[in-house]
Amino acid sequence: MRQALDTRPATVRESFDSHDRPGSRFIRKEDVYFDVYERYLAPLSGHPIRFLEIGVQHGGSLQMWKRYLHPESIVCGIDINPDCAKFEAPGIRVFIGDQADAGFLQTIIDAAGPFDFILDDGSHIPRHQIASFEYLFRKAMRPGGIYMVEDCQTSYWASYGGGLRKKRSFIEYAKHRSDDVNAWFHIHDPARIPWGAREIASVEFTPGIVTFRRGEMSTPIPAMVGDLKMTDLSAPFANSRYAGLIATARKSRILNRIVRSNPVAWALMQRFMKR
């Protein structure tokens, strides 16, 4: 919530729109991105943060983020084009190098990290997005930090090496990370739990954007309250002439699996319930 004397734009969209004046640096964003930006950045805008954007290009977005965020925030940019170094300004730092180069990324972490928010708007090439994420998410982010990859539509474009459900696209990579988040429920050997289950708190897919939240995760533990339960779960079948058979079948894991996974078996079970 902005304070009364705070003259900063109230939203990311307002910061973008206020940039629309002669002589301003060019910015291009998909219209659907602004709600996503706002959802994740608004809670961070009331205090200084360290923000890293991969992809400087024309320099306008660095100015937009600096205008929107807390005045003491540090905004950093990465670009492979040496000419982008000229966009440095008070509170804005620019690093020149390859977003897929781990050695280069480490120099940024050493100089300006760790970061609260990382936005990948760089080459949009899936293998570069994956390389940046795997290094920066684990080594450059504070707990609770946000890592956002935008323009993920290139995962579907052949001109970027992508395609629908193509194995090496960033979208498919992110789908696997969502499986990692839920690894606690499908991997029963603690030694095989992947790093993503322990370090990724959430993965959100929105049009063109995948957003990851960093967190220190552990085995989910059920929370239970209340002491009154249904004492007889077989009661709904009491009036059926197959009640005894059903009571026995309910103890079978195989039959329970069939009923839960087969729509015909599920419908048959409902027919035996009393009305």
Beta strands, then each sheet from edge to edge (+ up, - down):
strand 1: 50-54
strand 2: 74-79
strand 3: 92-96
strand 4: 115-120
strand 5: 141-150
strand 6: 200-206
strand 7: 209-214
sheet 1: 3+ 2+ 1+ 4+ 5+ 7- 6+
end
